[in-house]
Amino acid sequence: QVQLVESGGGLVKPGGSLRLSCAASGFTFSNYYMSWIRQAPGKGLEWVSYISSTSSSMYYADSVKGRFTISRDNAKNSLYLQMNSLRAEDTAVYYCARHQGTQNFDYWGQGTLVTVSS
Amino acid sequence: DIQMTQSPSTLSASVGDRVTITCRASQDIITWLAWYQQKPGKAPKLLIYEASSLEGGVPSRFSGSGSGTEFTLTISSLQPDDFATYYCQQYNSYSLTFGGGTKVEIK
């Protein structure tokens, strides 16, 4: 069965960096676009970034452009999000999600919490 | 970016009620719209894609309709498991956006 397992979250100071990982299993990872989506505590969902199956295209929300970098390693069935220059407003649960075929999401991980605080 | 506006933000209903949630897009998104259900502490679950296609395994009491800028999610007979928050999401543009959510509460 499809599984997505995020890791790498934690507490980081403003201006700091963190790298999130998402381990995928149960499907042919290299065939699918993947996204990161976040949810601040008590708030709604915000799409962060997505990457094409071959890493040829990446897109970012304006709120993270220039600070976050999405990448993937198809040989390791893994998705990554490098987050630099973190701000308090980046505090959220970060989910990785598989694109169904277009740009909606049919499978989600359980999420990893990132807290940016001094 | 395309803005997605959901209404109402909160809805109180009873088991067995017919429930309708509306999602409006700030520009034409054709039928590139999905609906998700989220329960507290859990990841969202896909219910509907391309505005009206039911995801596999989702009960038939859920249905979606609409095109262009106005869309609806209908639950024909609300069940205890349906009390949750629902989000719409547009995918007509490279910048993907979600609605603010509709919390369905027990009346």
Interface residues (C-beta under 8 A of the other chain):
Chain A: S35 G44 L45 E46 W47 Y50 Y59 A61 D62 Y95 Q100 T102 Q103 N104 F105 D106 W108 G109 Q110 G111
Chain B: D1 W32 A34 Y36 Q38 K42 A43 P44 K45 L46 Y49 E50 E55 Y87 Q89 Y91 Y94 S95 L96 T97 F98 G99 G100 G101
